Structure formats: structure tokens, C-alpha cells
Amino acid sequence: MGEIVDAQHQQTMPLLTPYKMGKFNLSHRLVMPPMTRQRSWNNIPQPHAAVYYSQRATKGGLIITEATVISEAARGYQDTPGIWSKEQVEAWKPIVDAVHAKGGFIFCQIWHVGRASTFEYQPNGQAPISSTSNVLKPQLQANAEEPAKFSPPRRLRTDEIPLVVNEYRLAARNAMEAGKYFK
Ligand SMILES: Cc1cc2nc3c(=O)[nH]c(=O)nc-3n(C[C@H](O)[C@H](O)[C@H](O)COP(=O)(O)O)c2cc1C
């Protein structure tokens, strides 16, 4: 009898049934997707993010953070959080802790914007890096009245690509350090 009821329940409410995702036992299938917030002043995650994410955490639920830049050159939008420096890693810890305190899981979305950037966001005002030297067409942004204009990018040399891959590797390590923690 119980089995029949459960089977019916699963048919009608699959979103609320558990899901084993690798080593993570999610208690339901509603995942909060990454949503850029632009409230991490100077790329440092802020204490208010702990409130924001813990408010949205559920026991056994998964949250994916707002896109988080892996380096200075990875930036293309104002005040997005980073995860390349010690200060940023320390700033992430209480945020991740707050989600874990509610029994939730949180993954860090690590990000490089490529050519979707401008000289102003780049170290020493250099050209944004990309796989191409073709400039992106202006794009309307959710938070801007004028379309965002992008700077002409510099196409990476093949031997420079591993440097970016390495930045991703370090950012992933930093996320693991912040979260012993992001999980
Ligand atoms: C305000 C806002 C910010 C977003 N920021 C990100 C982001 O940082 N990274 C990302 O991969 N997707 C981002 N997205 C896309 C959402 O993850 C996406 O809308 C969500 O997964 C639902 O998918 P759908 O819009 O195709 O229905 C953003 C969407 C919105 C509305």
C-alpha cells in the first residue's frame, strides 16, 4: 500500500523526490541556478551574501552561486565576486558556512568572460582575451539602459591557453578551500 502511494507521489511530484548526484544526496530536484548579482564590491564577496544564499538554502537542496571570476582578466561586469585571492576565499567561507548550516549544498560557478569585457576591467587596461580578435556586438544588459559595448579582444596564442586553464584549476582549488566548504 505504502509503495503504491509513493509511486503515485513520485509521478505527480517528481521535483520533490530525492536525487543522487554523484556523491551528493539531494533531497529534492529544485536547483537554484547561477544568477549574477553585482554586489561584491571590488570583487570581494560581502557578508550580505551569507544572508542572501542562506535564505534560499533548503535541507538537501543545491544552490549554484552567481558566476565568480577566476582572475582580474576574467572580469567583464562590475562588482562580481572573485575567487583568485586569499581575501576572496576568506570572504566566501561564512557564506558557504551559512548554507551548510541549513543542510544545503552550494557549488561555485567559476567564470571567465573572455571578450565580453572592456579595457576598464582589464589589468593595465589591456585588451580582453579571447579565442578570436573579432569584437562582440553591443548587448543589452539586465541592469543597464544602454547596451554594453565591448572592447576589441586580443586572440590568445596557443601557448597562452594553459595559463587560463591553470587559473581555472586554482579557482577550483580555492572554491574547495573556501568550502571544505563548497559542497
Ligand atoms: C539576473 C540573472 C542573472 C544570471 N546570471 C547567470 C550567471 O551568473 N551564470 C549563468 O550561467 N547563468 C546566469 N543566468 C542564467 C540563469 O542561470 C538562467 O536564467 C536559469 O538557469 C534558468 O534558465 P532559463 O532562463 O533558460 O529558463 C542569469 C539569469 C538571470 C535572470
The ligand as an SDF file (V2000), in Angstrom:
LIG
                    3D

 31 33  0  0  0  0  0  0  0  0999 V2000
   19.5760   38.1110  -13.2410 C   0  0  0  0  0  0  0  0  0  0  0  0
   20.1600   36.8650  -13.8800 C   0  0  0  0  0  0  0  0  0  0  0  0
   21.4980   36.5840  -13.7040 C   0  0  0  0  0  0  0  0  0  0  0  0
   22.0570   35.4330  -14.2730 C   0  0  0  0  0  0  0  0  0  0  0  0
   23.3690   35.1470  -14.0460 N   0  0  0  0  0  0  0  0  0  0  0  0
   23.8930   33.9960  -14.5270 C   0  0  0  0  0  0  0  0  0  0  0  0
   25.2130   33.6060  -14.1890 C   0  0  0  0  0  0  0  0  0  0  0  0
   25.9100   34.2900  -13.4190 O   0  0  0  0  0  0  0  0  0  0  0  0
   25.6920   32.4570  -14.7130 N   0  0  0  0  0  0  0  0  0  0  0  0
   24.9270   31.6710  -15.5480 C   0  0  0  0  0  0  0  0  0  0  0  0
   25.4250   30.6380  -16.0170 O   0  0  0  0  0  0  0  0  0  0  0  0
   23.6590   31.9930  -15.8350 N   0  0  0  0  0  0  0  0  0  0  0  0
   23.1370   33.1250  -15.3470 C   0  0  0  0  0  0  0  0  0  0  0  0
   21.8260   33.4310  -15.6000 N   0  0  0  0  0  0  0  0  0  0  0  0
   21.0200   32.4780  -16.3420 C   0  0  0  0  0  0  0  0  0  0  0  0
   20.1980   31.6570  -15.3600 C   0  0  0  0  0  0  0  0  0  0  0  0
   21.0220   30.7140  -14.7310 O   0  0  0  0  0  0  0  0  0  0  0  0
   19.0450   31.0170  -16.1400 C   0  0  0  0  0  0  0  0  0  0  0  0
   18.1410   32.0360  -16.4140 O   0  0  0  0  0  0  0  0  0  0  0  0
   18.3770   29.9010  -15.3670 C   0  0  0  0  0  0  0  0  0  0  0  0
   19.2330   28.7820  -15.3790 O   0  0  0  0  0  0  0  0  0  0  0  0
   17.0270   29.4840  -15.9280 C   0  0  0  0  0  0  0  0  0  0  0  0
   17.1590   29.1250  -17.2530 O   0  0  0  0  0  0  0  0  0  0  0  0
   16.2240   29.8020  -18.3640 P   0  0  0  0  0  0  0  0  0  0  0  0
   16.3960   31.2910  -18.2410 O   0  0  0  0  0  0  0  0  0  0  0  0
   16.7700   29.2580  -19.6580 O   0  0  0  0  0  0  0  0  0  0  0  0
   14.8430   29.3480  -18.0510 O   0  0  0  0  0  0  0  0  0  0  0  0
   21.2640   34.5630  -15.0480 C   0  0  0  0  0  0  0  0  0  0  0  0
   19.9050   34.8690  -15.2070 C   0  0  0  0  0  0  0  0  0  0  0  0
   19.3690   35.9850  -14.6350 C   0  0  0  0  0  0  0  0  0  0  0  0
   17.8900   36.2510  -14.8120 C   0  0  0  0  0  0  0  0  0  0  0  0
  1  2  1  0
  2  3  1  0
  2 30  2  0
  3  4  2  0
  4  5  1  0
  4 28  1  0
  5  6  2  0
  6  7  1  0
  6 13  1  0
  7  8  2  0
  7  9  1  0
  9 10  1  0
 10 11  2  0
 10 12  1  0
 12 13  2  0
 13 14  1  0
 14 15  1  0
 14 28  1  0
 15 16  1  0
 16 17  1  0
 16 18  1  0
 18 19  1  0
 18 20  1  0
 20 21  1  0
 20 22  1  0
 22 23  1  0
 23 24  1  0
 24 25  2  0
 24 26  1  0
 24 27  1  0
 28 29  2  0
 29 30  1  0
 30 31  1  0
M  END
$$$$
